[in-house]
Amino acid sequence: MGGNHSHKPPVFDENEEVNFDHFQILRAIGKGSFGKVCIVQKRDTKKMYAMKYMNKQKCIERDEVRNVFRELQIMQGLEHPFLVNLWYSFQDEEDMFMVVDLLLGGDLRYHLQQNVHFTEGAVKLYICELALALEYLQKFHIIHRDIKPDNILLDEHGHVHITDFNIATIVKGAEKASSMAGTKPYMAPEVFQVYVDGGPGYSYPVDWWSLGVTAYELLRGWRPYEIHSATPIDEILNMFKVERIHYSSTWCKGMVALLKKLLTKDPESRLSSLGDVQSAPYLADMNWDAVFEKALTPGFVPNKGRLNCDPTFELEEMILESKPLHKKKKRLAKNRSKDGTKDSCPLNGHLQQCLETVRKEFIIFNREKLRRQQGQSGQLLDPEGRAGSQTQGKLQDGCNNNILAHACSRGCSS
């Protein structure tokens, strides 16, 4: 570092598309089925975010591009205090990037594994905050389909935020979803029923069932039914028929009554809207405006002195990753200079075609820019007149987002 090194933040042209160079990579914090996550700082504003990046070639090989595009399409039209909100999306030759709210409190799965004891008061507030988020998603006709502790992140104060929309779907009017999607231990009976006999399909109540399973697990340390990813579906349906859920005698009657309504097997009778939750006697004393404003203090506050995630992610990125993020700039420059030489190794034609389709169809998004434009036009995001989410209408259940059908797909991935 020379003596003339300037600490002034760089100034980017506000018309220039946001790209990888606009961020400083700080550290790796996670790895999911769809990609990796690191903490980044935007160089001009100094704001911190989480950046998820997904290798294009791997996504094509695993037939996951549609799910990535679906998540982008859904997230660009949403903004809510209890969601993990999308700020930017962009791409380069190797990866697709999503820059979202940074939540350093860790996910609820991590805290369960750390043997955190969640009090009834803490879980009561989580149910209220998550109910507001689910009601908001319902206004946009969205079923999340994967509500579970792993997909609920805490901010530094302990408030909850729903993440991971890659298997979410959109249903309009009286439409029902019909594809088998979710994580088995948190899936509602009607999702399994559709798979077995076609059934009538399912709708928003599946997310409220998952909320019930999650709340029960936070209080108890285990789930109401002994279901695992390998449990056969007929066995699961039999469990729902013959087993009774055991509620702890130490829980207050109001909490038990609320959980029973969330874990009602018949979706028609299940508590499945914000109004239903608000009318529960247990929540009669709840100040819902204060919940929305995050004015109520959560019963569990994550440790601020540590990163609430598994430290091995950082080691894996440094030691095992064949294409580490911090060496991307050099690597891409080298690849570009190689492209002109005869000995560069061409990708097979089909893959090349898929990569080109992904490049063309990828959705670039910039919430900062959108806000500036809305400020100028007086336009606001709302569930009925969704500014900036014009692509959402293209989504439907089952084969959401058919953009890549001709170029690369091997059939529907949901």
Contacts in CASP RR format, 6 or more apart in sequence:
PFRMAT RR
TARGET T0000
AUTHOR 0000-0000-0000
METHOD contacts of the structure
MODEL  1
MGGNHSHKPPVFDENEEVNFDHFQILRAIGKGSFGKVCIVQKRDTKKMYA
MKYMNKQKCIERDEVRNVFRELQIMQGLEHPFLVNLWYSFQDEEDMFMVV
DLLLGGDLRYHLQQNVHFTEGAVKLYICELALALEYLQKFHIIHRDIKPD
NILLDEHGHVHITDFNIATIVKGAEKASSMAGTKPYMAPEVFQVYVDGGP
GYSYPVDWWSLGVTAYELLRGWRPYEIHSATPIDEILNMFKVERIHYSST
WCKGMVALLKKLLTKDPESRLSSLGDVQSAPYLADMNWDAVFEKALTPGF
VPNKGRLNCDPTFELEEMILESKPLHKKKKRLAKNRSKDGTKDSCPLNGH
LQQCLETVRKEFIIFNREKLRRQQGQSGQLLDPEGRAGSQTQGKLQDGCN
NNILAHACSRGCSS
9 43 0 8 1.000
9 44 0 8 1.000
9 45 0 8 1.000
9 46 0 8 1.000
10 43 0 8 1.000
10 44 0 8 1.000
11 44 0 8 1.000
12 18 0 8 1.000
12 22 0 8 1.000
12 43 0 8 1.000
12 44 0 8 1.000
14 369 0 8 1.000
14 372 0 8 1.000
17 90 0 8 1.000
17 364 0 8 1.000
17 366 0 8 1.000
18 88 0 8 1.000
18 90 0 8 1.000
18 99 0 8 1.000
18 366 0 8 1.000
18 368 0 8 1.000
19 90 0 8 1.000
19 92 0 8 1.000
20 90 0 8 1.000
20 92 0 8 1.000
20 97 0 8 1.000
20 328 0 8 1.000
20 329 0 8 1.000
21 43 0 8 1.000
21 329 0 8 1.000
22 42 0 8 1.000
22 43 0 8 1.000
22 44 0 8 1.000
23 40 0 8 1.000
23 41 0 8 1.000
23 42 0 8 1.000
23 43 0 8 1.000
23 49 0 8 1.000
23 51 0 8 1.000
23 99 0 8 1.000
24 40 0 8 1.000
24 41 0 8 1.000
24 43 0 8 1.000
25 38 0 8 1.000
25 39 0 8 1.000
25 40 0 8 1.000
25 51 0 8 1.000
25 325 0 8 1.000
25 326 0 8 1.000
26 38 0 8 1.000
26 39 0 8 1.000
26 40 0 8 1.000
26 41 0 8 1.000
26 48 0 8 1.000
27 38 0 8 1.000
27 39 0 8 1.000
27 307 0 8 1.000
27 314 0 8 1.000
28 36 0 8 1.000
28 37 0 8 1.000
28 38 0 8 1.000
28 313 0 8 1.000
28 314 0 8 1.000
28 316 0 8 1.000
28 317 0 8 1.000
28 325 0 8 1.000
29 37 0 8 1.000
29 38 0 8 1.000
29 39 0 8 1.000
29 50 0 8 1.000
29 307 0 8 1.000
29 309 0 8 1.000
29 313 0 8 1.000
29 314 0 8 1.000
30 36 0 8 1.000
30 37 0 8 1.000
30 38 0 8 1.000
30 309 0 8 1.000
30 310 0 8 1.000
30 313 0 8 1.000
31 37 0 8 1.000
31 313 0 8 1.000
31 316 0 8 1.000
33 64 0 8 1.000
34 52 0 8 1.000
34 54 0 8 1.000
34 59 0 8 1.000
34 64 0 8 1.000
34 67 0 8 1.000
34 68 0 8 1.000
34 71 0 8 1.000
34 166 0 8 1.000
35 52 0 8 1.000
35 53 0 8 1.000
35 54 0 8 1.000
35 55 0 8 1.000
36 52 0 8 1.000
36 53 0 8 1.000
36 313 0 8 1.000
36 317 0 8 1.000
36 325 0 8 1.000
37 50 0 8 1.000
37 51 0 8 1.000
37 52 0 8 1.000
37 53 0 8 1.000
38 50 0 8 1.000
38 51 0 8 1.000
38 53 0 8 1.000
38 317 0 8 1.000
38 325 0 8 1.000
39 48 0 8 1.000
39 49 0 8 1.000
39 50 0 8 1.000
39 51 0 8 1.000
39 102 0 8 1.000
40 48 0 8 1.000
40 49 0 8 1.000
40 50 0 8 1.000
40 51 0 8 1.000
40 99 0 8 1.000
41 47 0 8 1.000
41 48 0 8 1.000
41 49 0 8 1.000
42 48 0 8 1.000
42 49 0 8 1.000
48 102 0 8 1.000
49 87 0 8 1.000
49 99 0 8 1.000
49 100 0 8 1.000
49 101 0 8 1.000
49 102 0 8 1.000
50 84 0 8 1.000
50 99 0 8 1.000
50 100 0 8 1.000
50 101 0 8 1.000
50 102 0 8 1.000
50 103 0 8 1.000
51 97 0 8 1.000
51 98 0 8 1.000
51 99 0 8 1.000
51 100 0 8 1.000
52 97 0 8 1.000
52 98 0 8 1.000
52 99 0 8 1.000
52 100 0 8 1.000
53 95 0 8 1.000
53 96 0 8 1.000
53 97 0 8 1.000
53 98 0 8 1.000
53 325 0 8 1.000
54 64 0 8 1.000
54 68 0 8 1.000
54 95 0 8 1.000
54 96 0 8 1.000
54 97 0 8 1.000
54 98 0 8 1.000
55 94 0 8 1.000
55 95 0 8 1.000
55 323 0 8 1.000
56 65 0 8 1.000
56 91 0 8 1.000
56 93 0 8 1.000
56 94 0 8 1.000
56 95 0 8 1.000
56 96 0 8 1.000
56 355 0 8 1.000
56 358 0 8 1.000
57 94 0 8 1.000
57 351 0 8 1.000
57 355 0 8 1.000
58 64 0 8 1.000
59 65 0 8 1.000
59 68 0 8 1.000
59 96 0 8 1.000
59 358 0 8 1.000
60 351 0 8 1.000
60 354 0 8 1.000
60 355 0 8 1.000
60 358 0 8 1.000
60 408 0 8 1.000
63 408 0 8 1.000
63 409 0 8 1.000
63 410 0 8 1.000
63 411 0 8 1.000
63 413 0 8 1.000
64 413 0 8 1.000
65 354 0 8 1.000
65 358 0 8 1.000
65 404 0 8 1.000
65 408 0 8 1.000
66 399 0 8 1.000
66 400 0 8 1.000
66 401 0 8 1.000
66 402 0 8 1.000
66 403 0 8 1.000
66 404 0 8 1.000
66 409 0 8 1.000
66 412 0 8 1.000
66 413 0 8 1.000
66 414 0 8 1.000
67 166 0 8 1.000
67 167 0 8 1.000
67 413 0 8 1.000
67 414 0 8 1.000
68 96 0 8 1.000
68 166 0 8 1.000
69 361 0 8 1.000
69 362 0 8 1.000
69 363 0 8 1.000
69 401 0 8 1.000
69 403 0 8 1.000
69 404 0 8 1.000
70 165 0 8 1.000
70 166 0 8 1.000
70 168 0 8 1.000
70 395 0 8 1.000
70 400 0 8 1.000
70 401 0 8 1.000
71 98 0 8 1.000
71 164 0 8 1.000
71 165 0 8 1.000
71 166 0 8 1.000
71 168 0 8 1.000
72 86 0 8 1.000
72 89 0 8 1.000
72 98 0 8 1.000
72 362 0 8 1.000
72 363 0 8 1.000
72 365 0 8 1.000
73 363 0 8 1.000
73 389 0 8 1.000
73 391 0 8 1.000
73 392 0 8 1.000
73 394 0 8 1.000
73 395 0 8 1.000
73 401 0 8 1.000
74 140 0 8 1.000
74 142 0 8 1.000
74 165 0 8 1.000
74 168 0 8 1.000
74 170 0 8 1.000
74 392 0 8 1.000
74 395 0 8 1.000
75 85 0 8 1.000
75 86 0 8 1.000
75 98 0 8 1.000
75 100 0 8 1.000
75 165 0 8 1.000
76 86 0 8 1.000
76 89 0 8 1.000
76 363 0 8 1.000
76 365 0 8 1.000
76 367 0 8 1.000
76 388 0 8 1.000
76 389 0 8 1.000
76 391 0 8 1.000
77 140 0 8 1.000
77 381 0 8 1.000
77 386 0 8 1.000
77 388 0 8 1.000
77 389 0 8 1.000
77 392 0 8 1.000
78 85 0 8 1.000
78 86 0 8 1.000
78 136 0 8 1.000
78 137 0 8 1.000
78 140 0 8 1.000
78 142 0 8 1.000
78 381 0 8 1.000
78 389 0 8 1.000
79 85 0 8 1.000
79 367 0 8 1.000
79 381 0 8 1.000
80 132 0 8 1.000
80 133 0 8 1.000
80 136 0 8 1.000
81 132 0 8 1.000
81 159 0 8 1.000
81 292 0 8 1.000
81 294 0 8 1.000
82 129 0 8 1.000
82 130 0 8 1.000
82 132 0 8 1.000
82 133 0 8 1.000
82 136 0 8 1.000
82 159 0 8 1.000
82 160 0 8 1.000
82 161 0 8 1.000
82 162 0 8 1.000
83 133 0 8 1.000
83 136 0 8 1.000
83 161 0 8 1.000
83 162 0 8 1.000
83 163 0 8 1.000
84 100 0 8 1.000
84 101 0 8 1.000
84 103 0 8 1.000
84 153 0 8 1.000
84 161 0 8 1.000
84 162 0 8 1.000
84 163 0 8 1.000
85 100 0 8 1.000
85 101 0 8 1.000
85 367 0 8 1.000
86 98 0 8 1.000
86 99 0 8 1.000
86 100 0 8 1.000
86 365 0 8 1.000
86 367 0 8 1.000
87 99 0 8 1.000
87 100 0 8 1.000
87 101 0 8 1.000
87 366 0 8 1.000
87 367 0 8 1.000
87 368 0 8 1.000
88 97 0 8 1.000
88 98 0 8 1.000
88 99 0 8 1.000
88 365 0 8 1.000
88 366 0 8 1.000
88 367 0 8 1.000
88 368 0 8 1.000
89 96 0 8 1.000
89 97 0 8 1.000
89 98 0 8 1.000
89 99 0 8 1.000
89 362 0 8 1.000
89 363 0 8 1.000
89 364 0 8 1.000
89 365 0 8 1.000
90 97 0 8 1.000
90 364 0 8 1.000
91 97 0 8 1.000
91 358 0 8 1.000
91 359 0 8 1.000
91 362 0 8 1.000
91 364 0 8 1.000
92 328 0 8 1.000
92 332 0 8 1.000
93 332 0 8 1.000
93 335 0 8 1.000
94 323 0 8 1.000
94 328 0 8 1.000
94 331 0 8 1.000
94 332 0 8 1.000
96 358 0 8 1.000
96 362 0 8 1.000
100 163 0 8 1.000
101 161 0 8 1.000
103 153 0 8 1.000
103 154 0 8 1.000
103 155 0 8 1.000
103 156 0 8 1.000
103 161 0 8 1.000
104 155 0 8 1.000
104 156 0 8 1.000
104 302 0 8 1.000
104 307 0 8 1.000
104 308 0 8 1.000
105 153 0 8 1.000
105 154 0 8 1.000
105 155 0 8 1.000
105 156 0 8 1.000
105 158 0 8 1.000
105 302 0 8 1.000
105 308 0 8 1.000
106 153 0 8 1.000
106 154 0 8 1.000
106 302 0 8 1.000
106 308 0 8 1.000
106 309 0 8 1.000
107 149 0 8 1.000
107 150 0 8 1.000
107 151 0 8 1.000
107 152 0 8 1.000
107 153 0 8 1.000
107 154 0 8 1.000
107 163 0 8 1.000
108 149 0 8 1.000
108 150 0 8 1.000
108 152 0 8 1.000
108 153 0 8 1.000
108 154 0 8 1.000
108 160 0 8 1.000
108 214 0 8 1.000
108 218 0 8 1.000
109 148 0 8 1.000
109 149 0 8 1.000
109 150 0 8 1.000
110 308 0 8 1.000
110 309 0 8 1.000
110 310 0 8 1.000
111 118 0 8 1.000
111 154 0 8 1.000
111 300 0 8 1.000
111 302 0 8 1.000
111 308 0 8 1.000
112 149 0 8 1.000
112 217 0 8 1.000
112 218 0 8 1.000
112 221 0 8 1.000
116 300 0 8 1.000
118 126 0 8 1.000
118 218 0 8 1.000
118 219 0 8 1.000
118 300 0 8 1.000
119 299 0 8 1.000
119 300 0 8 1.000
120 219 0 8 1.000
120 251 0 8 1.000
120 252 0 8 1.000
120 255 0 8 1.000
121 299 0 8 1.000
122 218 0 8 1.000
122 298 0 8 1.000
122 299 0 8 1.000
122 300 0 8 1.000
123 215 0 8 1.000
123 218 0 8 1.000
123 219 0 8 1.000
123 255 0 8 1.000
124 255 0 8 1.000
124 282 0 8 1.000
124 283 0 8 1.000
124 286 0 8 1.000
125 291 0 8 1.000
125 296 0 8 1.000
125 298 0 8 1.000
125 299 0 8 1.000
126 152 0 8 1.000
126 160 0 8 1.000
126 215 0 8 1.000
126 218 0 8 1.000
126 298 0 8 1.000
127 211 0 8 1.000
127 212 0 8 1.000
127 215 0 8 1.000
127 258 0 8 1.000
127 277 0 8 1.000
127 283 0 8 1.000
128 277 0 8 1.000
128 283 0 8 1.000
128 286 0 8 1.000
128 288 0 8 1.000
128 291 0 8 1.000
129 159 0 8 1.000
129 160 0 8 1.000
129 291 0 8 1.000
130 147 0 8 1.000
130 152 0 8 1.000
130 160 0 8 1.000
130 162 0 8 1.000
130 211 0 8 1.000
130 214 0 8 1.000
131 211 0 8 1.000
131 274 0 8 1.000
131 277 0 8 1.000
131 278 0 8 1.000
132 274 0 8 1.000
132 288 0 8 1.000
132 291 0 8 1.000
132 292 0 8 1.000
133 160 0 8 1.000
133 161 0 8 1.000
133 162 0 8 1.000
134 144 0 8 1.000
134 147 0 8 1.000
134 204 0 8 1.000
134 207 0 8 1.000
134 208 0 8 1.000
134 211 0 8 1.000
134 274 0 8 1.000
135 273 0 8 1.000
135 274 0 8 1.000
135 275 0 8 1.000
136 383 0 8 1.000
137 143 0 8 1.000
137 144 0 8 1.000
137 168 0 8 1.000
137 207 0 8 1.000
138 204 0 8 1.000
138 273 0 8 1.000
139 383 0 8 1.000
139 384 0 8 1.000
140 170 0 8 1.000
140 383 0 8 1.000
140 386 0 8 1.000
140 392 0 8 1.000
141 170 0 8 1.000
141 171 0 8 1.000
141 172 0 8 1.000
141 173 0 8 1.000
142 165 0 8 1.000
142 168 0 8 1.000
142 169 0 8 1.000
142 170 0 8 1.000
143 168 0 8 1.000
143 169 0 8 1.000
143 170 0 8 1.000
143 171 0 8 1.000
143 177 0 8 1.000
143 202 0 8 1.000
143 203 0 8 1.000
143 204 0 8 1.000
143 206 0 8 1.000
143 207 0 8 1.000
144 162 0 8 1.000
144 165 0 8 1.000
144 168 0 8 1.000
144 207 0 8 1.000
144 210 0 8 1.000
145 167 0 8 1.000
145 168 0 8 1.000
145 169 0 8 1.000
145 177 0 8 1.000
145 181 0 8 1.000
145 182 0 8 1.000
145 206 0 8 1.000
145 207 0 8 1.000
146 164 0 8 1.000
146 167 0 8 1.000
146 168 0 8 1.000
146 181 0 8 1.000
146 182 0 8 1.000
146 183 0 8 1.000
146 186 0 8 1.000
146 210 0 8 1.000
147 162 0 8 1.000
147 186 0 8 1.000
147 207 0 8 1.000
147 210 0 8 1.000
147 211 0 8 1.000
147 214 0 8 1.000
148 183 0 8 1.000
148 185 0 8 1.000
148 186 0 8 1.000
148 210 0 8 1.000
148 213 0 8 1.000
148 214 0 8 1.000
149 214 0 8 1.000
149 217 0 8 1.000
149 218 0 8 1.000
150 164 0 8 1.000
150 183 0 8 1.000
151 162 0 8 1.000
151 163 0 8 1.000
151 164 0 8 1.000
152 160 0 8 1.000
152 161 0 8 1.000
152 162 0 8 1.000
152 163 0 8 1.000
152 214 0 8 1.000
153 160 0 8 1.000
153 161 0 8 1.000
153 163 0 8 1.000
154 160 0 8 1.000
154 161 0 8 1.000
154 298 0 8 1.000
154 300 0 8 1.000
154 302 0 8 1.000
154 308 0 8 1.000
155 161 0 8 1.000
156 301 0 8 1.000
156 302 0 8 1.000
156 304 0 8 1.000
157 294 0 8 1.000
157 297 0 8 1.000
157 298 0 8 1.000
157 301 0 8 1.000
158 298 0 8 1.000
158 299 0 8 1.000
158 300 0 8 1.000
158 301 0 8 1.000
158 302 0 8 1.000
159 294 0 8 1.000
159 298 0 8 1.000
167 181 0 8 1.000
167 182 0 8 1.000
167 414 0 8 1.000
169 177 0 8 1.000
169 179 0 8 1.000
169 181 0 8 1.000
169 395 0 8 1.000
169 396 0 8 1.000
169 397 0 8 1.000
169 398 0 8 1.000
169 400 0 8 1.000
169 414 0 8 1.000
170 392 0 8 1.000
170 393 0 8 1.000
170 395 0 8 1.000
170 396 0 8 1.000
170 397 0 8 1.000
170 400 0 8 1.000
171 177 0 8 1.000
171 203 0 8 1.000
171 397 0 8 1.000
175 203 0 8 1.000
175 397 0 8 1.000
176 200 0 8 1.000
176 201 0 8 1.000
176 202 0 8 1.000
176 203 0 8 1.000
176 397 0 8 1.000
177 201 0 8 1.000
177 202 0 8 1.000
177 203 0 8 1.000
177 397 0 8 1.000
177 398 0 8 1.000
178 194 0 8 1.000
178 198 0 8 1.000
178 201 0 8 1.000
178 202 0 8 1.000
178 397 0 8 1.000
178 398 0 8 1.000
179 397 0 8 1.000
179 398 0 8 1.000
179 412 0 8 1.000
179 414 0 8 1.000
180 191 0 8 1.000
180 192 0 8 1.000
180 194 0 8 1.000
180 195 0 8 1.000
181 191 0 8 1.000
181 414 0 8 1.000
182 191 0 8 1.000
183 229 0 8 1.000
184 227 0 8 1.000
184 228 0 8 1.000
184 229 0 8 1.000
184 231 0 8 1.000
184 236 0 8 1.000
185 213 0 8 1.000
185 223 0 8 1.000
185 225 0 8 1.000
185 227 0 8 1.000
185 228 0 8 1.000
185 229 0 8 1.000
186 209 0 8 1.000
186 210 0 8 1.000
186 213 0 8 1.000
186 214 0 8 1.000
187 206 0 8 1.000
187 209 0 8 1.000
187 210 0 8 1.000
188 202 0 8 1.000
188 205 0 8 1.000
188 206 0 8 1.000
188 209 0 8 1.000
188 210 0 8 1.000
188 267 0 8 1.000
189 209 0 8 1.000
189 237 0 8 1.000
189 240 0 8 1.000
189 265 0 8 1.000
190 199 0 8 1.000
190 200 0 8 1.000
190 201 0 8 1.000
190 202 0 8 1.000
190 205 0 8 1.000
190 206 0 8 1.000
190 267 0 8 1.000
191 202 0 8 1.000
191 206 0 8 1.000
192 233 0 8 1.000
192 236 0 8 1.000
192 237 0 8 1.000
192 240 0 8 1.000
193 199 0 8 1.000
193 201 0 8 1.000
193 237 0 8 1.000
194 200 0 8 1.000
194 201 0 8 1.000
194 202 0 8 1.000
195 233 0 8 1.000
196 233 0 8 1.000
196 234 0 8 1.000
196 237 0 8 1.000
202 267 0 8 1.000
203 267 0 8 1.000
204 272 0 8 1.000
204 273 0 8 1.000
205 267 0 8 1.000
205 270 0 8 1.000
205 272 0 8 1.000
206 267 0 8 1.000
207 272 0 8 1.000
208 262 0 8 1.000
208 270 0 8 1.000
208 271 0 8 1.000
208 272 0 8 1.000
208 273 0 8 1.000
209 262 0 8 1.000
209 263 0 8 1.000
209 267 0 8 1.000
209 270 0 8 1.000
211 262 0 8 1.000
212 259 0 8 1.000
212 262 0 8 1.000
212 263 0 8 1.000
213 223 0 8 1.000
213 224 0 8 1.000
213 263 0 8 1.000
215 259 0 8 1.000
215 262 0 8 1.000
216 223 0 8 1.000
216 224 0 8 1.000
216 245 0 8 1.000
216 259 0 8 1.000
216 263 0 8 1.000
217 223 0 8 1.000
217 224 0 8 1.000
219 248 0 8 1.000
219 251 0 8 1.000
219 255 0 8 1.000
220 248 0 8 1.000
224 245 0 8 1.000
224 246 0 8 1.000
224 263 0 8 1.000
225 236 0 8 1.000
225 239 0 8 1.000
225 240 0 8 1.000
225 243 0 8 1.000
225 245 0 8 1.000
226 239 0 8 1.000
227 236 0 8 1.000
227 239 0 8 1.000
240 265 0 8 1.000
245 260 0 8 1.000
245 263 0 8 1.000
247 256 0 8 1.000
247 259 0 8 1.000
247 260 0 8 1.000
252 282 0 8 1.000
254 280 0 8 1.000
254 281 0 8 1.000
254 282 0 8 1.000
255 282 0 8 1.000
257 280 0 8 1.000
257 281 0 8 1.000
257 282 0 8 1.000
258 271 0 8 1.000
258 277 0 8 1.000
258 280 0 8 1.000
258 282 0 8 1.000
258 283 0 8 1.000
261 270 0 8 1.000
261 271 0 8 1.000
261 276 0 8 1.000
261 280 0 8 1.000
262 270 0 8 1.000
262 271 0 8 1.000
263 270 0 8 1.000
264 270 0 8 1.000
264 271 0 8 1.000
271 277 0 8 1.000
271 280 0 8 1.000
277 283 0 8 1.000
278 286 0 8 1.000
278 288 0 8 1.000
287 295 0 8 1.000
287 296 0 8 1.000
289 295 0 8 1.000
290 296 0 8 1.000
302 308 0 8 1.000
317 324 0 8 1.000
317 325 0 8 1.000
318 324 0 8 1.000
323 331 0 8 1.000
338 344 0 8 1.000
346 352 0 8 1.000
347 355 0 8 1.000
350 408 0 8 1.000
353 407 0 8 1.000
353 408 0 8 1.000
354 404 0 8 1.000
354 407 0 8 1.000
354 408 0 8 1.000
356 407 0 8 1.000
357 403 0 8 1.000
357 404 0 8 1.000
357 407 0 8 1.000
357 408 0 8 1.000
358 404 0 8 1.000
361 403 0 8 1.000
361 404 0 8 1.000
363 391 0 8 1.000
370 387 0 8 1.000
370 388 0 8 1.000
373 379 0 8 1.000
374 380 0 8 1.000
374 381 0 8 1.000
374 387 0 8 1.000
379 387 0 8 1.000
380 387 0 8 1.000
381 387 0 8 1.000
381 388 0 8 1.000
381 389 0 8 1.000
386 392 0 8 1.000
394 401 0 8 1.000
395 401 0 8 1.000
397 414 0 8 1.000
398 412 0 8 1.000
398 414 0 8 1.000
399 405 0 8 1.000
399 411 0 8 1.000
399 412 0 8 1.000
399 414 0 8 1.000
400 414 0 8 1.000
405 411 0 8 1.000
END
